[in-house]
């Protein structure tokens, strides 16, 4: 599709400031930030009306409470390595997710429309300096997370080479984007550099190389989740932290593996438990 799937005559206010993508200086700043710092950030990408509409849409959806015990590669490890090797180090994690299938069933499917707008992928491809492709993952291509003070979001590597996050709502405390930029040269689970950073951060508690981004609602962040070890930091306070996650591949037809899809349970339709907004199961 060429633009957003919301008709031009729609009374819905503009969700995001697409015009920011037309500024060559912003494109260059974002390209430099991704290359040198590991992540780019665009403040005020979502409009105030867009923030409210997107938050309302996401919070109207049933969501899945995903609880996992897995490695930083979102699997159960590799028997080729010793049990005490970083490749087999497991952690408990929890988070709330609204997957694409649920987002598509909303009245206006606003979150999905941002993902499918050609202006998004054209801009991010320019920033990454390579052609990117939307994921064909039925649920994990575009989804929302809902992080509460009871959750423990995991450190991990993504299978999707690139990820953009549109921040929608902050909690009273915490919730920074924590990452170690460009720490894994390849996307292989056997990459020694990936093993080393897992040992350093998770097993030894050494966070010297960890960077932090305190994103505000409306900001768009873009990074390589496959090459940068990352997490959403735990939050404090009664307010959920909300974000819209957009994932991209480097080849047409990209989708997450069955292992990662099963590990994340992005959508209640594919999950073992269903929680509605009122907490009823």
Short mmCIF file of the C-alpha atoms (twelve columns), coordinates in Angstrom:
data_MODEL
# 
_entry.id   MODEL 
# 
loop_
_atom_site.group_PDB 
_atom_site.id 
_atom_site.type_symbol 
_atom_site.label_atom_id 
_atom_site.label_alt_id 
_atom_site.label_comp_id 
_atom_site.label_asym_id 
_atom_site.label_seq_id 
_atom_site.Cartn_x 
_atom_site.Cartn_y 
_atom_site.Cartn_z 
_atom_site.pdbx_PDB_model_num 
ATOM 1   C CA . UNK A 1   0.000   0.000   0.000  1 
ATOM 2   C CA . UNK A 2   1.230   3.477   -0.750 1 
ATOM 3   C CA . UNK A 3   0.173   5.403   2.336  1 
ATOM 4   C CA . UNK A 4   -1.744  4.703   5.541  1 
ATOM 5   C CA . UNK A 5   -4.801  2.483   5.092  1 
ATOM 6   C CA . UNK A 6   -6.926  5.167   6.777  1 
ATOM 7   C CA . UNK A 7   -8.874  6.961   4.020  1 
ATOM 8   C CA . UNK A 8   -7.957  10.605  3.497  1 
ATOM 9   C CA . UNK A 9   -11.516 11.670  4.185  1 
ATOM 10  C CA . UNK A 10  -11.469 9.951   7.574  1 
ATOM 11  C CA . UNK A 11  -12.204 12.266  10.518 1 
ATOM 12  C CA . UNK A 12  -9.460  10.550  12.548 1 
ATOM 13  C CA . UNK A 13  -6.720  13.066  13.424 1 
ATOM 14  C CA . UNK A 14  -3.171  12.491  12.217 1 
ATOM 15  C CA . UNK A 15  -1.533  9.754   14.290 1 
ATOM 16  C CA . UNK A 16  2.089   10.642  13.619 1 
ATOM 17  C CA . UNK A 17  4.181   13.439  12.136 1 
ATOM 18  C CA . UNK A 18  5.155   11.851  8.837  1 
ATOM 19  C CA . UNK A 19  6.623   15.158  7.668  1 
ATOM 20  C CA . UNK A 20  9.622   14.589  9.957  1 
ATOM 21  C CA . UNK A 21  10.727  11.863  7.543  1 
ATOM 22  C CA . UNK A 22  11.006  14.425  4.745  1 
ATOM 23  C CA . UNK A 23  13.754  16.422  6.471  1 
ATOM 24  C CA . UNK A 24  17.166  15.366  5.047  1 
ATOM 25  C CA . UNK A 25  18.934  16.557  8.207  1 
ATOM 26  C CA . UNK A 26  16.777  14.239  10.359 1 
ATOM 27  C CA . UNK A 27  17.499  11.330  8.040  1 
ATOM 28  C CA . UNK A 28  21.240  11.946  8.328  1 
ATOM 29  C CA . UNK A 29  21.124  12.434  12.103 1 
ATOM 30  C CA . UNK A 30  19.219  9.183   12.499 1 
ATOM 31  C CA . UNK A 31  21.601  7.335   10.192 1 
ATOM 32  C CA . UNK A 32  24.603  8.588   12.172 1 
ATOM 33  C CA . UNK A 33  22.970  7.753   15.514 1 
ATOM 34  C CA . UNK A 34  22.138  4.196   14.445 1 
ATOM 35  C CA . UNK A 35  25.662  3.585   13.169 1 
ATOM 36  C CA . UNK A 36  27.581  5.284   15.980 1 
ATOM 37  C CA . UNK A 37  25.317  4.903   19.017 1 
ATOM 38  C CA . UNK A 38  23.374  1.760   18.140 1 
ATOM 39  C CA . UNK A 39  19.938  3.408   18.144 1 
ATOM 40  C CA . UNK A 40  18.180  6.440   16.689 1 
ATOM 41  C CA . UNK A 41  15.458  8.426   18.417 1 
ATOM 42  C CA . UNK A 42  12.904  10.843  16.951 1 
ATOM 43  C CA . UNK A 43  11.057  12.931  19.578 1 
ATOM 44  C CA . UNK A 44  7.423   13.893  19.047 1 
ATOM 45  C CA . UNK A 45  6.866   11.447  16.205 1 
ATOM 46  C CA . UNK A 46  3.373   10.605  17.465 1 
ATOM 47  C CA . UNK A 47  0.932   13.500  17.725 1 
ATOM 48  C CA . UNK A 48  -0.923  14.137  20.993 1 
ATOM 49  C CA . UNK A 49  -4.138  12.935  19.348 1 
ATOM 50  C CA . UNK A 50  -2.310  9.919   17.963 1 
ATOM 51  C CA . UNK A 51  -0.993  8.985   21.387 1 
ATOM 52  C CA . UNK A 52  -4.475  8.982   22.866 1 
ATOM 53  C CA . UNK A 53  -5.999  7.051   19.981 1 
ATOM 54  C CA . UNK A 54  -3.268  4.421   19.955 1 
ATOM 55  C CA . UNK A 55  -3.385  3.991   23.747 1 
ATOM 56  C CA . UNK A 56  -7.157  3.611   23.629 1 
ATOM 57  C CA . UNK A 57  -6.913  1.045   20.850 1 
ATOM 58  C CA . UNK A 58  -4.287  -1.062  22.608 1 
ATOM 59  C CA . UNK A 59  -5.966  -0.918  25.999 1 
ATOM 60  C CA . UNK A 60  -9.276  -1.992  24.435 1 
ATOM 61  C CA . UNK A 61  -7.701  -5.274  23.302 1 
ATOM 62  C CA . UNK A 62  -7.469  -8.526  25.238 1 
ATOM 63  C CA . UNK A 63  -3.839  -9.205  26.043 1 
ATOM 64  C CA . UNK A 64  -1.706  -12.175 26.901 1 
ATOM 65  C CA . UNK A 65  0.301   -12.507 30.096 1 
ATOM 66  C CA . UNK A 66  3.401   -14.304 28.841 1 
ATOM 67  C CA . UNK A 67  5.650   -16.005 31.408 1 
ATOM 68  C CA . UNK A 68  8.772   -17.751 30.195 1 
ATOM 69  C CA . UNK A 69  11.958  -19.455 31.363 1 
ATOM 70  C CA . UNK A 70  14.420  -19.345 28.489 1 
ATOM 71  C CA . UNK A 71  17.796  -18.160 27.239 1 
ATOM 72  C CA . UNK A 72  18.769  -14.797 25.780 1 
ATOM 73  C CA . UNK A 73  18.156  -16.379 22.356 1 
ATOM 74  C CA . UNK A 74  14.524  -17.051 23.325 1 
ATOM 75  C CA . UNK A 75  14.940  -20.826 23.339 1 
ATOM 76  C CA . UNK A 76  15.788  -23.652 25.719 1 
ATOM 77  C CA . UNK A 77  19.509  -23.700 25.046 1 
ATOM 78  C CA . UNK A 78  21.868  -25.935 23.095 1 
ATOM 79  C CA . UNK A 79  23.073  -29.340 24.291 1 
ATOM 80  C CA . UNK A 80  26.325  -28.910 22.363 1 
ATOM 81  C CA . UNK A 81  27.454  -26.483 25.072 1 
ATOM 82  C CA . UNK A 82  28.080  -27.199 28.778 1 
ATOM 83  C CA . UNK A 83  25.209  -26.565 31.153 1 
ATOM 84  C CA . UNK A 84  27.050  -23.616 32.716 1 
ATOM 85  C CA . UNK A 85  27.772  -21.980 29.353 1 
ATOM 86  C CA . UNK A 86  26.051  -18.635 28.512 1 
ATOM 87  C CA . UNK A 87  24.260  -20.356 25.640 1 
ATOM 88  C CA . UNK A 88  22.377  -22.409 28.244 1 
ATOM 89  C CA . UNK A 89  21.856  -19.688 30.855 1 
ATOM 90  C CA . UNK A 90  18.119  -19.352 31.469 1 
ATOM 91  C CA . UNK A 91  16.160  -16.568 33.101 1 
ATOM 92  C CA . UNK A 92  12.577  -16.076 34.182 1 
ATOM 93  C CA . UNK A 93  10.696  -13.402 32.295 1 
ATOM 94  C CA . UNK A 94  7.199   -11.979 32.086 1 
ATOM 95  C CA . UNK A 95  5.398   -9.336  30.029 1 
ATOM 96  C CA . UNK A 96  1.987   -8.472  28.642 1 
ATOM 97  C CA . UNK A 97  1.451   -8.572  24.872 1 
ATOM 98  C CA . UNK A 98  -1.211  -7.561  22.351 1 
ATOM 99  C CA . UNK A 99  -0.374  -9.306  19.079 1 
ATOM 100 C CA . UNK A 100 -1.128  -8.330  15.519 1 
ATOM 101 C CA . UNK A 101 -4.190  -10.562 15.273 1 
ATOM 102 C CA . UNK A 102 -5.855  -8.652  18.084 1 
ATOM 103 C CA . UNK A 103 -4.707  -5.251  16.767 1 
ATOM 104 C CA . UNK A 104 -6.188  -6.063  13.354 1 
ATOM 105 C CA . UNK A 105 -9.579  -6.767  14.894 1 
ATOM 106 C CA . UNK A 106 -9.902  -3.298  16.397 1 
ATOM 107 C CA . UNK A 107 -12.288 -0.909  14.694 1 
ATOM 108 C CA . UNK A 108 -9.639  1.220   12.976 1 
ATOM 109 C CA . UNK A 109 -6.507  -0.990  13.383 1 
ATOM 110 C CA . UNK A 110 -4.447  2.161   13.803 1 
ATOM 111 C CA . UNK A 111 -1.280  0.477   15.046 1 
ATOM 112 C CA . UNK A 112 -1.196  -1.883  12.075 1 
ATOM 113 C CA . UNK A 113 -1.794  1.043   9.704  1 
ATOM 114 C CA . UNK A 114 1.406   2.746   10.892 1 
ATOM 115 C CA . UNK A 115 3.379   -0.449  10.297 1 
ATOM 116 C CA . UNK A 116 1.932   -0.917  6.823  1 
ATOM 117 C CA . UNK A 117 2.450   2.670   5.704  1 
ATOM 118 C CA . UNK A 118 5.164   2.749   3.044  1 
ATOM 119 C CA . UNK A 119 6.608   5.944   4.498  1 
ATOM 120 C CA . UNK A 120 7.731   4.013   7.580  1 
ATOM 121 C CA . UNK A 121 9.678   1.308   5.798  1 
ATOM 122 C CA . UNK A 122 11.126  3.739   3.247  1 
ATOM 123 C CA . UNK A 123 12.467  5.984   6.001  1 
ATOM 124 C CA . UNK A 124 13.859  3.149   8.124  1 
ATOM 125 C CA . UNK A 125 15.483  1.552   5.078  1 
ATOM 126 C CA . UNK A 126 17.198  4.866   4.389  1 
ATOM 127 C CA . UNK A 127 18.391  5.077   8.001  1 
ATOM 128 C CA . UNK A 128 19.662  1.485   7.979  1 
ATOM 129 C CA . UNK A 129 21.240  2.104   4.572  1 
ATOM 130 C CA . UNK A 130 19.742  -1.112  3.231  1 
ATOM 131 C CA . UNK A 131 16.379  -2.285  1.959  1 
ATOM 132 C CA . UNK A 132 14.200  -3.571  4.770  1 
ATOM 133 C CA . UNK A 133 11.078  -5.707  4.522  1 
ATOM 134 C CA . UNK A 134 8.047   -6.054  6.737  1 
ATOM 135 C CA . UNK A 135 7.897   -9.276  8.680  1 
ATOM 136 C CA . UNK A 136 5.370   -11.870 7.586  1 
ATOM 137 C CA . UNK A 137 4.993   -13.088 11.152 1 
ATOM 138 C CA . UNK A 138 1.264   -13.375 11.792 1 
ATOM 139 C CA . UNK A 139 1.539   -12.011 15.324 1 
ATOM 140 C CA . UNK A 140 5.075   -10.833 15.997 1 
ATOM 141 C CA . UNK A 141 5.409   -8.522  12.981 1 
ATOM 142 C CA . UNK A 142 3.683   -5.652  14.778 1 
ATOM 143 C CA . UNK A 143 2.486   -5.894  18.363 1 
ATOM 144 C CA . UNK A 144 2.168   -3.956  21.584 1 
ATOM 145 C CA . UNK A 145 3.693   -4.612  24.975 1 
ATOM 146 C CA . UNK A 146 2.096   -3.751  28.317 1 
ATOM 147 C CA . UNK A 147 4.650   -3.708  31.115 1 
ATOM 148 C CA . UNK A 148 3.567   -3.444  34.739 1 
ATOM 149 C CA . UNK A 149 5.517   -3.374  38.007 1 
ATOM 150 C CA . UNK A 150 4.823   -7.111  38.345 1 
ATOM 151 C CA . UNK A 151 6.646   -7.946  35.108 1 
ATOM 152 C CA . UNK A 152 10.263  -8.863  34.545 1 
ATOM 153 C CA . UNK A 153 11.083  -8.129  30.874 1 
ATOM 154 C CA . UNK A 154 13.990  -10.246 29.627 1 
ATOM 155 C CA . UNK A 155 17.371  -9.396  28.176 1 
ATOM 156 C CA . UNK A 156 17.477  -10.946 24.708 1 
ATOM 157 C CA . UNK A 157 18.543  -10.912 21.084 1 
ATOM 158 C CA . UNK A 158 15.827  -10.599 18.429 1 
ATOM 159 C CA . UNK A 159 15.463  -12.809 15.398 1 
ATOM 160 C CA . UNK A 160 14.144  -9.816  13.462 1 
ATOM 161 C CA . UNK A 161 17.198  -7.853  12.279 1 
ATOM 162 C CA . UNK A 162 15.664  -4.417  12.943 1 
ATOM 163 C CA . UNK A 163 13.013  -3.123  15.318 1 
ATOM 164 C CA . UNK A 164 11.252  0.203   15.791 1 
ATOM 165 C CA . UNK A 165 9.374   1.075   18.987 1 
ATOM 166 C CA . UNK A 166 6.825   3.876   19.261 1 
ATOM 167 C CA . UNK A 167 6.556   4.745   22.949 1 
ATOM 168 C CA . UNK A 168 2.995   5.510   24.037 1 
ATOM 169 C CA . UNK A 169 2.871   5.651   27.831 1 
ATOM 170 C CA . UNK A 170 5.411   5.662   30.670 1 
ATOM 171 C CA . UNK A 171 5.133   4.268   34.157 1 
ATOM 172 C CA . UNK A 172 5.961   6.367   37.205 1 
ATOM 173 C CA . UNK A 173 9.506   4.996   37.260 1 
ATOM 174 C CA . UNK A 174 11.883  2.728   35.366 1 
ATOM 175 C CA . UNK A 175 11.161  1.383   31.898 1 
ATOM 176 C CA . UNK A 176 14.266  2.675   30.142 1 
ATOM 177 C CA . UNK A 177 15.445  0.983   26.984 1 
ATOM 178 C CA . UNK A 178 18.641  -0.835  28.026 1 
ATOM 179 C CA . UNK A 179 20.971  -2.135  25.330 1 
ATOM 180 C CA . UNK A 180 24.511  -3.070  24.389 1 
ATOM 181 C CA . UNK A 181 24.871  -1.712  20.848 1 
ATOM 182 C CA . UNK A 182 26.279  -3.769  17.998 1 
ATOM 183 C CA . UNK A 183 27.741  -6.365  20.376 1 
ATOM 184 C CA . UNK A 184 27.038  -9.410  18.195 1 
ATOM 185 C CA . UNK A 185 28.597  -9.265  14.701 1 
ATOM 186 C CA . UNK A 186 26.429  -12.027 13.240 1 
ATOM 187 C CA . UNK A 187 22.936  -13.336 13.886 1 
ATOM 188 C CA . UNK A 188 24.225  -16.812 14.704 1 
ATOM 189 C CA . UNK A 189 23.437  -18.330 18.094 1 
ATOM 190 C CA . UNK A 190 27.011  -19.650 17.999 1 
ATOM 191 C CA . UNK A 191 28.499  -16.165 17.757 1 
ATOM 192 C CA . UNK A 192 31.158  -15.993 20.487 1 
ATOM 193 C CA . UNK A 193 30.617  -12.267 20.974 1 
ATOM 194 C CA . UNK A 194 26.972  -12.951 21.781 1 
ATOM 195 C CA . UNK A 195 28.014  -15.555 24.334 1 
ATOM 196 C CA . UNK A 196 30.475  -13.126 25.897 1 
ATOM 197 C CA . UNK A 197 27.956  -10.324 26.392 1 
ATOM 198 C CA . UNK A 198 25.429  -12.703 27.960 1 
ATOM 199 C CA . UNK A 199 28.086  -13.922 30.381 1 
ATOM 200 C CA . UNK A 200 29.101  -10.370 31.180 1 
ATOM 201 C CA . UNK A 201 25.654  -8.828  31.715 1 
ATOM 202 C CA . UNK A 202 23.545  -11.712 33.010 1 
ATOM 203 C CA . UNK A 203 25.967  -14.123 34.657 1 
ATOM 204 C CA . UNK A 204 28.525  -11.675 36.066 1 
ATOM 205 C CA . UNK A 205 26.291  -8.640  36.540 1 
ATOM 206 C CA . UNK A 206 28.738  -6.370  34.709 1 
ATOM 207 C CA . UNK A 207 26.755  -3.566  33.047 1 
ATOM 208 C CA . UNK A 208 29.699  -1.346  32.034 1 
ATOM 209 C CA . UNK A 209 28.791  -1.602  28.354 1 
ATOM 210 C CA . UNK A 210 25.044  -1.155  28.835 1 
ATOM 211 C CA . UNK A 211 23.531  2.068   27.516 1 
ATOM 212 C CA . UNK A 212 20.174  3.514   28.515 1 
ATOM 213 C CA . UNK A 213 17.566  5.503   26.610 1 
ATOM 214 C CA . UNK A 214 14.816  7.162   28.633 1 
ATOM 215 C CA . UNK A 215 12.196  7.442   25.897 1 
ATOM 216 C CA . UNK A 216 9.190   9.706   26.328 1 
ATOM 217 C CA . UNK A 217 5.688   9.040   24.976 1 
ATOM 218 C CA . UNK A 218 5.538   9.887   21.291 1 
ATOM 219 C CA . UNK A 219 9.194   9.072   20.596 1 
ATOM 220 C CA . UNK A 220 10.231  6.582   17.941 1 
ATOM 221 C CA . UNK A 221 13.323  4.443   18.551 1 
ATOM 222 C CA . UNK A 222 14.969  2.272   15.886 1 
ATOM 223 C CA . UNK A 223 17.792  -0.239  16.433 1 
ATOM 224 C CA . UNK A 224 19.151  -3.620  15.379 1 
ATOM 225 C CA . UNK A 225 17.710  -6.069  17.883 1 
ATOM 226 C CA . UNK A 226 19.531  -8.976  16.268 1 
ATOM 227 C CA . UNK A 227 22.942  -7.391  16.821 1 
ATOM 228 C CA . UNK A 228 22.277  -5.466  20.055 1 
ATOM 229 C CA . UNK A 229 21.566  -7.179  23.369 1 
ATOM 230 C CA . UNK A 230 18.586  -5.359  24.875 1 
ATOM 231 C CA . UNK A 231 15.621  -5.243  27.192 1 
ATOM 232 C CA . UNK A 232 12.886  -2.962  28.493 1 
ATOM 233 C CA . UNK A 233 13.917  -2.190  32.081 1 
ATOM 234 C CA . UNK A 234 11.440  -3.066  34.884 1 
ATOM 235 C CA . UNK A 235 8.983   -0.350  35.850 1 
ATOM 236 C CA . UNK A 236 7.586   0.985   39.114 1 
ATOM 237 C CA . UNK A 237 4.234   2.519   39.895 1 
ATOM 238 C CA . UNK A 238 0.628   1.659   38.997 1 
ATOM 239 C CA . UNK A 239 0.683   2.906   35.381 1 
ATOM 240 C CA . UNK A 240 1.390   0.453   32.549 1 
ATOM 241 C CA . UNK A 241 4.236   1.188   30.164 1 
ATOM 242 C CA . UNK A 242 2.874   0.882   26.629 1 
ATOM 243 C CA . UNK A 243 4.693   0.668   23.327 1 
ATOM 244 C CA . UNK A 244 4.001   -0.310  19.732 1 
ATOM 245 C CA . UNK A 245 6.698   -2.600  18.290 1 
ATOM 246 C CA . UNK A 246 7.392   -2.820  14.538 1 
ATOM 247 C CA . UNK A 247 9.774   -5.498  13.220 1 
ATOM 248 C CA . UNK A 248 11.635  -5.724  9.918  1 
ATOM 249 C CA . UNK A 249 13.746  -8.222  8.036  1 
ATOM 250 C CA . UNK A 250 16.604  -7.863  5.561  1 
ATOM 251 C CA . UNK A 251 15.018  -10.264 3.091  1 
ATOM 252 C CA . UNK A 252 11.521  -10.567 1.670  1 
ATOM 253 C CA . UNK A 253 9.469   -13.234 3.437  1 
ATOM 254 C CA . UNK A 254 11.159  -12.874 6.830  1 
ATOM 255 C CA . UNK A 255 9.271   -14.320 9.799  1 
ATOM 256 C CA . UNK A 256 10.284  -15.440 13.281 1 
ATOM 257 C CA . UNK A 257 11.025  -19.105 13.838 1 
ATOM 258 C CA . UNK A 258 8.456   -21.385 15.433 1 
ATOM 259 C CA . UNK A 259 10.652  -21.505 18.544 1 
ATOM 260 C CA . UNK A 260 10.516  -17.725 19.018 1 
ATOM 261 C CA . UNK A 261 6.808   -17.533 18.180 1 
ATOM 262 C CA . UNK A 262 6.029   -20.165 20.786 1 
ATOM 263 C CA . UNK A 263 8.307   -18.541 23.347 1 
ATOM 264 C CA . UNK A 264 6.674   -15.132 23.147 1 
ATOM 265 C CA . UNK A 265 2.949   -15.844 22.821 1 
ATOM 266 C CA . UNK A 266 2.301   -12.366 21.446 1 
ATOM 267 C CA . UNK A 267 -1.431  -12.852 21.045 1 
ATOM 268 C CA . UNK A 268 -4.114  -14.439 23.243 1 
ATOM 269 C CA . UNK A 269 -5.460  -16.348 20.249 1 
ATOM 270 C CA . UNK A 270 -2.260  -18.385 20.211 1 
ATOM 271 C CA . UNK A 271 -1.664  -18.398 23.951 1 
ATOM 272 C CA . UNK A 272 -2.527  -20.537 26.919 1 
ATOM 273 C CA . UNK A 273 -4.142  -17.751 28.921 1 
ATOM 274 C CA . UNK A 274 -6.384  -14.840 28.065 1 
ATOM 275 C CA . UNK A 275 -6.667  -11.728 30.190 1 
ATOM 276 C CA . UNK A 276 -9.154  -8.978  29.488 1 
ATOM 277 C CA . UNK A 277 -8.804  -5.364  30.534 1 
ATOM 278 C CA . UNK A 278 -10.705 -5.978  33.762 1 
ATOM 279 C CA . UNK A 279 -8.293  -8.762  34.734 1 
ATOM 280 C CA . UNK A 280 -10.836 -11.531 34.133 1 
ATOM 281 C CA . UNK A 281 -9.430  -14.782 32.745 1 
# 
